[in-house]
Amino acid sequence: MADLFPKDLAGFSELYGMNAEEPWRVFRIMSEFIDSFEVMAKHKRLVSVFGSARTKPDDPVYQDCVRLGELLTDNGYGVLTGGGPGIMEAANRGAWNKNGDSVGLNIKLPMEQHPNTYQTESLDFRYFFVRKVCFLKYSVAIAVYPGGFGTLDEFSEALTLIQTSKVRTVPLVAVGKEYWGPLLDWFRNTMLRDRMINEDDLDLFYVADNADDAFQFIKKVHDRSGVKSTVRKDI
């Protein structure tokens, strides 16, 4: 058995046919998981808020997201975002305004991502996939504001994991009917029509008008089913 684990990384690389950088990458990934899990474990009742980094403070969508952060904090929740500008800043700002738990999971990017100043806890990530695990692992609900490819990726991944029962069902709400309505129409009129999804898959998320509508949806689900994280104990 000992022969499977060489004493140095060069031996490891030679034995398993990996270049010398690969073992170090594995250790960096493990370290990022361990460090982030250790920090995040102390935060409870977090609601992840996703959305565009490009939304400006004078945009009504930004201001609506600030309100959502305030509503969540006033009702015993914390806010979890990507830690950057735009919608992320707005949600953190709302929690900050109310002296709430305002967590940011920052990612190192060549553009757009600059940590906002409204975080009570800030973590930095090298790897997108480690960061995404933290979002889902520590969320009791998810709110998705208008955004681009990254936002769509986060929404789609949450929806997929809930649909496939890889995580427990939590409230998933897309905020902004004008923005998300066309996507919902495509789900219904194309994906459902062509039998790519089932009718009840459309019940896995809710499209809200605004922050008040989104918060009421989250509260209604939690009042009915209890507040729970996405983590399934049997997986």
MOZIVEN-V468990 format. One record per helix or strand of 3 or more residues. SS is the DSSP state (alpha for helix, beta for strand). FROM is the first residue (numbers start at 0). LEN is the number of residues. Records with the same first field share a line. If there is no record, write none. Layout:
BEGIN
SS->FROM-LEN, FROM-LEN
END
This chain:
BEGIN
alpha->1-3, 8-8, 19-21, 59-15, 86-11, 127-10, 148-15, 176-16, 198-5, 210-15
beta->45-5, 77-4, 101-6, 120-5, 138-6, 170-5, 205-3
END
